[in-house]
Amino acid sequence: MRHLIHILILVLLPFLLMAQSFKFQVTVSKGTVEVGEQFSVTYTANGSISNFSPPKFNGFKIRSGPNSSTSMSYVNGRVSRKESYAYVLVAQKVGTFTFPAASVKSGGNIYKSKALTVKVVKTTKKKSKKGVTSKNLFLQATPKKRTV
């Protein structure tokens, strides 16, 4: 019986250590953005997750997302997994905005990210209307005269 308990502890110990090191965090590409500018918000977990629940991005247009990615690595006999959910947002109006925490489920537990604050300022640069558009673009391709 005593050996069975030792074996059980040795088998379960790695899972217990993995559960303690689980992290769920949020990052933003820019903390201050201009109106009309796009930026990314990424939620990352260092383990397997389910039931990802993002916050409402009030005051922002979602250009893309949620874009999910998963990566696994095997280094020196240790397997690690990383899952991410990313959004590309566009600021709609001036102000300071706080996104509430997102949540995920992992190993039967619910984890929450920190709240995220983004400051939106007026556009400082004048957008030039010059550039390539369908109205002022002409493209001509002339192949060499060779027989095939």
C-alpha positions in Angstrom: 0.0 0.0 0.0 2.8 2.3 0.9 4.5 1.8 -2.6 1.2 2.5 -4.3 0.9 5.9 -2.6 4.5 6.8 -3.6 3.8 5.8 -7.2 0.6 7.8 -7.2 2.4 10.9 -5.9 5.2 10.6 -8.5 2.6 10.2 -11.3 0.4 13.2 -10.2 3.2 15.6 -9.1 4.0 16.8 -12.7 0.4 17.6 -13.3 0.2 19.5 -10.0 3.3 21.5 -10.8 1.9 22.4 -14.3 -1.4 23.6 -12.8 0.5 26.0 -10.5 2.5 27.5 -13.3 -0.5 28.2 -15.5 -0.6 31.9 -16.7 -3.3 33.7 -18.7 -2.3 37.2 -19.7 -3.2 40.0 -22.1 -0.9 42.2 -24.2 -1.5 45.2 -26.4 0.6 46.3 -29.3 0.2 50.0 -28.4 -1.1 51.6 -25.2 -1.9 54.9 -26.9 -3.5 55.0 -30.3 -5.0 57.6 -32.6 -8.6 57.6 -33.8 -8.8 55.4 -36.9 -5.6 53.6 -36.1 -5.5 49.8 -35.7 -3.7 47.9 -33.0 -3.7 44.3 -31.7 -4.9 42.8 -28.4 -3.6 39.3 -27.6 -4.7 36.9 -24.9 -2.1 34.2 -24.2 -2.2 31.1 -22.0 0.8 28.8 -21.4 -1.4 25.6 -21.4 -4.4 24.0 -22.9 -7.6 26.1 -22.5 -11.3 25.9 -23.3 -14.2 28.3 -23.1 -12.4 31.5 -24.0 -14.7 34.4 -23.1 -13.4 37.7 -24.5 -14.5 41.1 -23.1 -16.7 43.5 -25.0 -14.6 46.0 -27.1 -17.0 48.9 -26.7 -15.9 52.0 -28.7 -13.7 49.9 -31.0 -14.3 48.3 -34.4 -13.1 44.7 -34.6 -11.2 44.5 -37.8 -10.1 40.9 -37.3 -10.6 38.3 -34.6 -10.6 36.2 -32.7 -7.6 34.7 -34.4 -6.5 31.6 -32.5 -3.1 30.0 -32.6 -1.6 27.0 -30.8 2.0 26.0 -30.5 3.7 23.1 -28.8 7.3 22.5 -28.1 9.3 19.6 -26.8 12.6 20.7 -25.3 14.8 18.5 -23.1 12.1 16.1 -22.5 9.5 18.7 -21.5 6.4 19.4 -23.4 5.0 22.9 -23.3 1.9 24.3 -25.0 0.8 27.9 -25.7 -2.6 29.1 -26.9 -3.4 32.6 -28.1 -6.4 34.6 -29.2 -5.7 37.9 -31.0 -7.9 40.7 -32.1 -7.1 43.6 -34.5 -9.1 46.6 -33.3 -9.6 50.1 -34.7 -10.2 53.1 -32.4 -13.4 54.9 -33.1 -13.4 57.9 -30.7 -11.2 59.8 -28.3 -11.0 58.7 -24.6 -9.5 56.3 -22.2 -11.1 52.8 -22.4 -10.8 49.9 -20.1 -11.5 46.4 -21.4 -12.7 44.1 -18.6 -10.9 40.8 -17.9 -11.2 37.9 -20.3 -11.6 34.4 -18.9 -10.7 30.8 -19.9 -11.1 27.4 -18.4 -8.1 25.1 -17.9 -7.9 21.9 -15.8 -11.4 22.5 -14.3 -10.4 26.0 -13.0 -11.4 29.4 -14.4 -8.7 32.0 -14.9 -9.0 35.7 -15.7 -6.7 38.1 -17.4 -6.0 41.6 -16.1 -8.2 44.4 -17.3 -6.6 46.4 -20.1 -6.6 50.2 -20.5 -6.1 51.9 -23.9 -5.8 55.6 -24.5 -7.2 57.0 -27.8 -6.1 60.5 -28.9 -7.0 62.7 -31.8 -5.3 62.0 -35.1 -2.2 64.2 -35.4 -1.1 63.5 -38.9 -3.0 64.7 -41.9 -3.7 61.8 -44.2 -2.4 62.6 -47.7 -4.9 61.9 -50.4 -2.0 61.4 -52.9 -1.0 57.9 -53.6 -1.9 54.9 -55.7 -5.7 54.5 -56.3 -7.7 52.8 -58.9 -8.3 56.2 -60.6 -4.6 57.1 -61.1 -3.0 53.7 -61.7 -2.1 52.4 -65.1 -0.2 49.2 -65.5 1.0 47.8 -68.8 2.8 44.5 -69.3 4.5 43.8 -72.6 5.9 40.3 -73.1 9.0 39.7 -75.2 8.2 38.2 -78.6 9.4 34.7 -78.3 7.9 31.5 -79.4 7.1 28.8 -76.9 
